[in-house]
């Protein structure tokens, strides 16, 4: 029988590690799979997110189309790779407000691949305290007893 995840969590606060990469006005949370601009989440599908993640891990370097194909699509996946990569890049550029003609973040290397050209703050690991509802209730109970 499967138990709910919350039932397996201890009653104490648990640290959660987040890996954050910063560039321009954006933050890329590699742990949560989220792109953030000005504190607001930017909707980004899985493939464009993975594409961005690969590029920011290699700032200033050309990442070839073949390297991207191997990283984004398993060997046993049959897909129109060029169309899929171009669509993912278009969605990514849209989310970043970037353009191929006047790039601020991603530069196209004709027939070779792409290069992330913006300065990148390397991944920083931060610890965020996550609590379960039970530990929050316990804290409330302790405060109630303290107020008596």
HELIX and SHEET records of a PDB file:
HELIX    1   1 UNK A    5  UNK A    8  1                                   4    
HELIX    2   2 UNK A   46  UNK A   56  1                                  11    
HELIX    3   3 UNK A   65  UNK A   72  1                                   8    
HELIX    4   4 UNK A   81  UNK A   96  1                                  16    
HELIX    5   5 UNK A  133  UNK A  147  1                                  15    
SHEET    1   A 5 UNK A  40  UNK A  42  0                                        
SHEET    2   A 5 UNK A  34  UNK A  37 -1                                        
SHEET    3   A 5 UNK A  26  UNK A  29 -1                                        
SHEET    4   A 5 UNK A  14  UNK A  23 -1                                        
SHEET    5   A 5 UNK A 121  UNK A 130 -1                                        
SHEET    1   B 3 UNK A  62  UNK A  64  0                                        
SHEET    2   B 3 UNK A 113  UNK A 116 -1                                        
SHEET    3   B 3 UNK A 106  UNK A 109 -1                                        
END                                                                             
